[in-house]
Amino acid sequence: MDVKIEKSSNGFTPDINLEKLCKSAAELIVPGNVILRLLNAALVFVTDLLARLFGSNLVKRHFHLMLSALVLFGPLLSFWVSKYSIFANSNHYLYRKFLKSTWGWTCIFSGSFTLLLSASARHPPSLLLRHLSRVGVVGLLWWGSQRILTLLEDAAGTCYEPITPDQDTQGTASSAQPLLLLHEDQTKASCLRANMVWRAYEVSQDILILCLCCLQLVEEVSVFGRHLAQTKPLQRSSCGPLRFIFLLCVVLLTLWMFLLLCLLAHFPKFPSQQLGGALGYLGWRGLYQGWYRLKPGWGCPGLPEGHFSITDIQKHSQ
């Protein structure tokens, strides 16, 4: 069918052939489908490899040991890294956009993965909410740790105001340390806002939340390989969104490990960072190696392996 459009103003009458347009559209769609198939094949290949890696006993049993070694010996890298590196700038984009919202990113990606995994396993809503509650418990732990550490720092720290010496004593005091005037009843936040000096024994909250998020992500994504093993071959290729979220969780875990390494190498603070790492490890140990191993119920969210507990699923579906 040919459709002609006439323009009487300039006498130009172009012919629009609908069959040619359909053929042109089909020629464009075919390469697009090929590209999508290639991307899907690459996604399946990469996620299968990562699922086997994180589901292996080597990672599940020894990742916390590798993380502990990194926190303990990471500051030694400060002898080799360059102080002119872009990551030596505390105002770097990664520190500003990701480090200050570490838990927010982890909550979004780990929560989305748990939600899609439960939906893919066709869990009832009650069981789905129970698995999602693990993310909420870790969030409550981080919120409570922040409040307690802030209170302890305010109680144990002191605020000082640097004082410029007088002109008559400036010559004798030039070689000495600057004078400091003690300010009582000041919190750390108010002291730093007033451009004064805060001195106290503190725990690195950045290292704490990075270690806690790394350990939590490994625990949550380690069950993806088991999910693929129990999924029928025809259904594996149809879980594209779940594979994509799993890949994003692994990328986020890699980013947290990189930021942890940068903080330890470029901004070493001993023993503040080691204390933060120890508290993060204890939080993971108390949850995933302690409380979550109890009998699953409304008082216990259970381990991520509960996604595949047949008796548990039947119990919630009845």
Long-range contacts (C-beta under 8 A, 24 or more apart in sequence): 40-237, 40-240, 43-240, 43-243, 43-244, 43-247, 44-236, 44-237, 44-243, 46-247, 47-224, 47-243, 47-246, 47-247, 48-228, 50-246, 50-247, 50-250, 51-224, 51-225, 51-228, 51-246, 52-225, 54-218, 54-221, 54-222, 54-224, 54-225, 54-250, 55-222, 55-223, 55-224, 55-225, 55-226, 59-218, 59-222, 60-218, 60-222, 63-215, 63-218, 64-215, 64-281, 64-284, 67-211, 67-214, 67-215, 67-277, 67-281, 68-277, 68-281, 70-257, 70-260, 70-261, 70-264, 71-207, 71-211, 71-260, 71-264, 71-273, 71-274, 71-277, 72-274, 72-277, 74-260, 74-261, 74-264, 74-265, 74-268, 75-264, 75-265, 75-268, 75-270, 75-273, 77-261, 77-264, 77-265, 78-264, 78-265, 78-266, 78-268, 81-265, 81-266, 83-266, 85-266, 87-262, 87-266, 88-266, 90-267, 94-255, 94-259, 94-262, 95-259, 98-255, 98-259, 99-206, 99-210, 99-259, 99-263, 102-206, 102-209, 102-210, 102-213, 102-256, 103-139, 103-142, 103-209, 103-213, 105-252, 106-213, 106-216, 106-217, 106-252, 106-256, 107-135, 107-139, 109-217, 109-245, 109-248, 109-249, 109-252, 110-135, 110-216, 110-217, 110-220, 110-249, 111-135, 112-245, 113-220, 113-221, 113-224, 113-242, 113-245, 113-246, 113-249, 114-220, 114-304, 116-241, 116-242, 116-245, 117-223, 117-224, 117-227, 117-242, 117-307, 118-307, 120-227, 120-231, 120-239, 120-242, 121-227, 121-307, 121-308, 121-313, 123-307, 123-313, 123-316, 124-313, 124-316, 124-317, 126-316, 127-306, 127-312, 127-313, 127-316, 130-296, 130-298, 130-301, 130-302, 130-306, 131-301, 131-302, 131-304, 131-306, 131-307, 133-301, 134-220, 134-287, 134-292, 134-301, 134-304, 137-287, 137-301, 138-212, 138-216, 138-283, 138-287, 141-212, 141-283, 141-287, 142-209, 142-212, 145-205, 145-208, 145-279, 145-283, 146-205, 149-202, 149-203, 149-205, 150-188, 153-188, 153-200, 153-202, 153-203, 154-187, 154-188, 156-200, 156-201, 157-188, 157-198, 157-199, 157-200, 157-201, 157-202, 158-182, 158-198, 158-199, 158-200, 159-183, 159-184, 159-186, 159-188, 159-190, 159-191, 159-196, 159-197, 159-198, 160-196, 160-197, 160-198, 160-199, 161-194, 161-196, 161-197, 162-196, 162-197, 201-272, 202-272, 203-272, 203-275, 203-276, 203-279, 204-263, 204-269, 204-272, 204-273, 204-275, 204-276, 204-277, 205-276, 206-263, 206-276, 207-260, 207-263, 207-264, 207-272, 207-273, 207-276, 207-277, 207-280, 208-276, 208-277, 208-279, 208-280, 208-283, 209-280, 210-256, 210-259, 210-260, 210-263, 210-280, 211-260, 211-276, 211-277, 211-280, 211-281, 211-284, 212-280, 212-283, 212-284, 213-256, 214-253, 214-256, 214-257, 214-260, 215-280, 215-281, 215-284, 215-288, 216-284, 216-288, 217-249, 217-252, 217-253, 217-256, 218-253, 219-284, 219-288, 219-303, 219-304, 220-249, 220-304, 221-246, 221-249, 221-250, 221-253, 222-304, 223-304, 223-305, 223-307, 223-308, 226-305, 226-308, 227-307, 227-308, 230-308
